[in-house]
Amino acid sequence: MLLKNGSAWIVMVSVMALGVLAEEKVKATKVGDVVPDVSAMDENGKEVKLSSFKGKSGVVLFFYPKADTPGCTVESCGFSKDAKAFADKGYVLLGASADSPADQLKFHDKYKMEINLLSDPKGELAGTFGFEPRKRHTVVIGKDGKVERIYLTVKPAEHVAEVLKDLGAK
């Protein structure tokens, strides 16, 4: 049934378009999934490919909303402070947010961080894992390039200890 000015047709096309968009949404990553070959620029403007760690070390990739804000500073500095403990367990630490490489560099240098910070301005890196950009999430990737753990709920002050504890339980 066609309504005045073709309204029914517009509604039908809109509903169909929403269905297509929902199908195109990236599926959430699951433990055991192989991580796609994705990359992002670090605080120095250097491209960092996740595949470059395969066979060498695992990766703890934590996402945070915005550099140099209270919760993000607690979390990022916590990971940086314990970088050696993670390295001893065989993991490299990478932080990621929507901030530009220049803003990541300021944040990195201000707190003398021992980790790399990735720039994900369009949320493409976060989207690779089915994560919502500008939210706190963490993915742990094994040396084999497969997802080992996923943290969808993160409390900045407790998260580093939680991940270290979980990695010790492997």
PyMOL commands that set and color helices and strands:
alter all, ss='L'
color gray80, all
select helices_A, chain A and resi 4-24+50-53+70-81+83-88+101-110+124-128+156-168
alter helices_A, ss='H'
color red, helices_A
select strands_A, chain A and resi 39-42+47-49+58-63+91-97+116-119+137-141+147-151
alter strands_A, ss='S'
color yellow, strands_A
deselect
rebuild
show_as cartoon
